[in-house]
Structures are given as structure tokens and as C-alpha cells.
Amino acid sequence: MKVTAEKNEKVANMIFASIYPFTGIDWKSMEEQKEEFHQVIEWLTGFDEKKLQSLIEEKATFRTFFEKAKIHPNAHMIKGVVCGYRIEEIDDEFEVYKQCRRLEKLIDELAKGRKMEKILREEKK
């Protein structure tokens, strides 16, 4: 599927906090996973829990969320299909949409029990 300017704009204007609790992780039975969830977000964006909470409270849009982020240099290693979109085929002009799908892919992997060392991509030496 191809991303359109309209789709990118719709996602860019969504409030991050509106999806934050709906990540596919069962928080009640998985306290450890909550810590790993925040670790995944910090790896991708550079946001610690305090900064993340601040962005939630200010009702930051995904556009603002990703504009303020320091995207990890290995984010390009996040590949695969999310909601019918192959991440590595999303055009760079739709950067917000691409970053949202990357974040979603990491969270999906965490929810499915993938090991953290695999989720937090590292360049092979």
C-alpha cells in the first residue's frame, strides 16, 4: 500500500496520548513489560519517562512528538509490514507516518515476546 499526503497528515495531527494506553500490552499482568515498553520508546525517540509524560500532558501531536525526538541512528533497521504498509517502502516525504509505523512495529514485537536485544536493533560488526 502507498501512503498518501492525506494519510500522513491525518496521522501527524493525531494526539500521541490518545493511543498511548492502547498498545496491545496487558499492563495489569505485565509490569516488567511496561518498563520494556518505555525502554523501546526511549531507544527510538530519546525520550525518557519524564519527557514522555510531559509530551502526553501537553497533548503533543505525532508531528510534534517526532519533531522533538532524536531518532536512533539504527531506526532504519526496523523493517517489515505494519497495517499493510512495508515500513522500508514508505517514502521519506512521509516521515511522520514512517516513524509511527516504526514505533508500532517495535511495540508489536514487544507485545509478541520478542527479546529486547532483537527489538533494539544493533549494527552487526
C-alpha positions as CSV (number, residue, x, y, z in Angstrom):
1,M,0.0,0.0,0.0
2,K,1.1,3.5,-0.7
3,V,1.0,6.3,1.9
4,T,-0.8,9.5,0.7
5,A,-0.2,13.1,1.8
6,E,-3.7,13.0,3.4
7,K,-2.9,9.8,5.4
8,N,0.4,11.3,6.6
9,E,-1.4,14.5,7.6
10,K,-4.1,12.6,9.5
11,V,-1.6,10.6,11.5
12,A,0.6,13.7,12.1
13,N,-2.3,15.5,13.7
14,M,-3.3,12.7,16.0
15,I,-2.6,13.2,19.7
16,F,0.1,10.8,20.9
17,A,-1.6,10.4,24.3
18,S,-4.8,9.2,22.5
19,I,-3.1,5.9,21.5
20,Y,-0.6,5.6,24.3
21,P,-2.7,3.3,26.6
22,F,-3.8,1.2,23.6
23,T,-0.6,-0.5,22.6
24,G,-1.5,-4.2,22.8
25,I,0.3,-4.7,26.0
26,D,-1.6,-6.1,29.0
27,W,-0.3,-3.6,31.7
28,K,-2.1,-5.4,34.6
29,S,-0.2,-8.6,34.2
30,M,3.0,-7.3,32.7
31,E,4.7,-4.7,34.9
32,E,8.1,-5.8,33.5
33,Q,6.8,-5.2,30.0
34,K,5.8,-1.7,30.9
35,E,9.4,-0.9,31.7
36,E,10.5,-2.6,28.4
37,F,7.8,-0.5,26.6
38,H,9.3,2.7,27.9
39,Q,12.8,1.4,27.0
40,V,11.7,0.8,23.4
41,I,10.2,4.3,23.2
42,E,13.4,5.8,24.6
43,W,15.6,3.8,22.2
44,L,13.7,5.0,19.2
45,T,13.0,8.6,20.3
46,G,15.4,9.5,23.1
47,F,12.5,10.4,25.4
48,D,12.9,9.2,29.0
49,E,9.7,8.6,31.0
50,K,9.7,12.2,32.4
51,K,9.9,13.7,28.9
52,L,7.3,11.2,27.6
53,Q,4.9,12.2,30.4
54,S,5.5,15.8,29.6
55,L,4.5,15.3,25.9
56,I,1.5,13.3,27.0
57,E,0.3,16.1,29.3
58,E,0.8,18.8,26.7
59,K,-1.2,16.6,24.2
60,A,1.5,16.6,21.6
61,T,0.6,15.5,18.2
62,F,2.6,12.8,16.4
63,R,4.1,15.6,14.3
64,T,5.4,17.4,17.4
65,F,6.3,14.1,19.1
66,F,8.6,13.1,16.3
67,E,9.9,16.6,15.6
68,K,11.2,16.7,19.2
69,A,12.6,13.2,19.1
70,K,16.2,12.2,18.5
71,I,15.5,9.2,16.3
72,H,18.0,6.4,16.9
73,P,20.6,6.0,14.1
74,N,19.6,2.4,13.7
75,A,15.9,3.1,13.2
76,H,16.4,2.4,9.5
77,M,16.9,-1.3,10.6
78,I,13.2,-1.5,11.6
79,K,11.6,-3.4,8.7
80,G,8.5,-5.3,8.0
81,V,4.8,-4.9,7.4
82,V,2.5,-3.0,9.8
83,C,-1.1,-2.5,8.9
84,G,-0.4,-3.4,5.3
85,Y,2.4,-0.9,4.9
86,R,6.0,-2.1,4.4
87,I,8.0,0.3,6.5
88,E,11.1,0.4,4.4
89,E,9.0,1.3,1.3
90,I,7.3,4.4,2.9
91,D,8.6,7.4,1.1
92,D,10.8,9.8,3.1
93,E,8.4,12.7,2.4
94,F,6.0,10.9,4.8
95,E,8.5,10.9,7.7
96,V,5.9,11.2,10.5
97,Y,3.9,8.2,9.1
98,K,7.1,6.2,8.7
99,Q,8.2,6.9,12.3
100,C,4.7,6.0,13.6
101,R,4.9,2.7,11.8
102,R,8.4,2.0,13.2
103,L,7.2,2.7,16.7
104,E,4.2,0.4,16.2
105,K,6.5,-2.4,14.8
106,L,8.7,-2.2,17.9
107,I,5.7,-2.3,20.2
108,D,4.2,-5.2,18.3
109,E,7.4,-7.1,18.7
110,L,7.5,-6.4,22.4
111,A,3.9,-7.5,22.8
112,K,4.6,-10.8,21.0
113,G,7.5,-11.5,23.4
114,R,10.5,-10.9,21.1
115,K,13.7,-10.5,23.1
116,M,14.8,-6.9,23.8
117,E,18.3,-7.4,22.2
118,K,16.4,-8.2,18.9
119,I,14.0,-5.3,19.3
120,L,16.7,-2.7,20.0
121,R,18.5,-3.1,16.7
122,E,22.3,-3.0,16.6
123,E,24.6,-2.9,13.6
124,K,26.3,-6.2,13.1
125,K,30.1,-5.9,13.4
